């Protein structure tokens, strides 16, 4: 069994597009979603409290909650609560409650894989030792721009561990970065990229619920204005000329 899990707050317009992809899978699968607000605790204690303007009694305000409540599919389960979660780590472990075997795959609302890629991830990991983790590259979208460098934002060394061979008593002890209580082997990005396992990540594309939210939640002062200025550029540019929180040499270019 493949268990896909998503933790989400305000995941539209992306989250309502995912089930259509999963329904095309030719392998046994389930999708577990945990929706809500996480407190800045544990591995996400560096974040800020989510301002009340981004939720209604700790659930989404962009239509995500209504969409999730309306799903009627035997392979999909949704959990939410009207209080903050104890960091994202509680959300993740809630999503995986009771899972003792198979392959586990994390997909944020704004991350997209083709059905063929998902099936390949499952086939690649299903016979591996429990605790094996696979890391991936992604096509990292910033509005009308895409990251074209393979280092820096979108490719930090700790990012995009997205699939694990699960086992009894395995659980996450950290979500950022993802870390299990039992991690036996790591499959690096070079291997998964050779298999064509590079996903699309629309991380900085929606002005309100992504850009403005990141400015509030992560404390990225001036991010919205900087993002708007970046969209006016043409050709490759150094991202740190616009995003003050980027200190590396990440290059972005126009989407072609």
N, C-alpha and C positions, 0 to 999 in steps of 0.2 A: 504494500500500500504506500502511495505517496501522500504525505500530509503537507499541504501548502498552508502557511499561516500568514496573516496580515494584521498588524496593529495600526490603528488609524484614528485620526481626528480630522474631519473635513477633507475627505479624499476625493471629492468630485472635481472635475468631470471624469476622472480616471477609473475609480473603483467600479463603477457600473459597467465598464467595458471588459472586465476580467472574466466574469463567469462564462461569457460566450467562448472565450479561448479554452477554458478548462473543460467545457462540455465536448470539445473536439478530441480530448485525450483518449487514447486507446489502452490506457493502463488504469488500474484501480486507483482512485484518488478521493481526497476529501479536502475541503477548504474551510479553515477555521479563522474567524475574524473576531478580534477583540477591539472594541471601539471605546474611545474616551480620552480623558485627560490624564497625563502622568505627572506626578510631582517631581521636582528636581532633586531626586534622591538616588543613592547608590551609584551606579555607573553613569547616571545622567545628572548628577548633582551640580554639574557646571552650567546647566541650563537655568532658565528663569521660570518662575511661576507663570502658568498660562493665564493671561488676562481674561476676565469674564466676557469680553467682547468676542472671544473666539469660541464660546460654547454656551449652551443653555442647560443649566443644571448638569454640567460635565458631559454632555453629548454634543454631537456635531450640529452646526447651524446652516450647512450648505446643501442639505438634501441627502447627505450620506446616511444619516440615521433612518430616514424614511425609506430610502432604497433598501438598506439592509433588513429592515423590518418586513419589507414586502417580498423578500426572497423566499420561495417555497421550493426547495430542492433537497432531496434526501442526502446529498453529499456536502451540504453547506450548514455550518452552525455559527451562530453569532452570539457574542456575550458583550454586555455593557453593564455599567453600574453608575448610579447617580452620586458618585463621590470619586475623588482622584485615586488613581492607582499609585502604589508605592514605587514609583519609578517605572521605566519601560520594562525592567526586568520582570516585574510582577505581571505585566501584560503578556509578555512572551511566554512565561511559564504557565499562565492561565490558558493560553491558546493550545499548549501542548499537554495539558493535563490528561493523564491516562494513556498517552502514547508510549508504547514499549518496544516497538520494532518498526521496520520499514525505512523509508527515506523521508527526511524532513526538509522542506524548502521554504525559505522566507521570501516573500514578495511584498514590498511596500505597494501602496495603491498606485504610485506613479512609475512602477517598474513593469516592463513588459517583455515576455518571452514568447516565442512561437510555440505552438503545441509540439512541434518536432523537437525543439530544443529542450522542452520540459521532459519529454519522453527520453531523450538522450541522457539528461542528467540522472533520471531515475535508473536507467539501464546501467549507467556507468558506476553508480554507487550501491546498488541494491545487494551486491554480493561482497562488498568491502567489509572490513572489520568495523564493528560498532565503535563510534567515536571518530571515524574518518570525516574530515571536512574538506570541502572544495571551495576554492576562491576563484573569482571571475573578474574580467574586465567588463566595463559597460560603455555604451555611447551616452555621454553625459551632456544633456541639453540644458542650455541657459537661454531660454527664450529663442530668439532667431539665431543664436550662436550654438556651437557645439565644441566641447573640449577636444582638441586634436593632439595634445601631448599625452604621453604615457607615464607621466609623473606629475605630482602635485594634485590639485583638486580632481576628484573623480578616480584617482589611482593611488591614493595614499596606501602605504604598506598594510595597514590594518583594515582596509575597506573590502567590502563585497565578498565576505564569507557568506555564502547564500544557501548552501546545501550540505546536509549531514547524513551519514548512516546512523540511524538511531538504535537504541538498545535499552534494556531494562535498567531503571534507576539513573539514566542519563538525564541531565537537565542543564539549562544555562545558568552560569554563575555571573555572567556579565552579558549585556546586550551591546554596549558601545565601549570597546569592540566586542564582537560576539566571541564568547569563550564558554566551553563546556566544562563540567566537573570531571569529565573523562574524555580526553582528546588523544587519539592514538596515532593519527597520521594526517598530514596536510597535503592536498593536491594543489599545486601552485597555478597561478593564472596562465603561465606559458602552456601548460598541458591543456587546460580547458579551452583556451583560445584556439589551439590547434584543432580542437574538436568542433569549432564553430559556436562555442557557447559564450557569446558576448550579447548581453541584453541591452535594451533601451531604457534609459532612466531620464524621465522628464522632470528633473528636480527643481528647476528654477524657471518655470514657464507661466504660472498663473499669478498675476500681479497681487491679488488680495490674499488668497489662502496659502500661497507658497512664499512669495517675496515679503509681503508685509508681516506675515506670521513669523518667518525666520528672523526678521528684524526685532520683533518682540521677544520671541522664545529663546533665541541664541544671543541676543544682545548685539546684533550687527548694526550699529548705528549708521544711518544714512544709506542702508542697503537699497531701499526702494528707489530713491533718486539715482543712485549709481547704476542700478539695473536698467532704468529707463534710458540713461545716457549710453550705456553699452549697446542697447538695441539700435541706436542711431549710427553705429560704426559700420564700416565695410572692410572686409578682408581680415586677416589675422591680427590679433592684438594681444598684448600681455594683460591678463586678467587683473593683476594686482594694481594696474593703473586705475581701476574702477572699484574693485572690491577691497576695502581697507583690511578685511580680515584674512585676505590671502597674502601670504608672505613669500610664496615660492614663484617659480617661473612658468606657471601654467599658461598655455596659449589656447585661445579660442578663435574659431573662424566661422564664417557664414555657413549655414546649413545648405548643402547643395542637393 
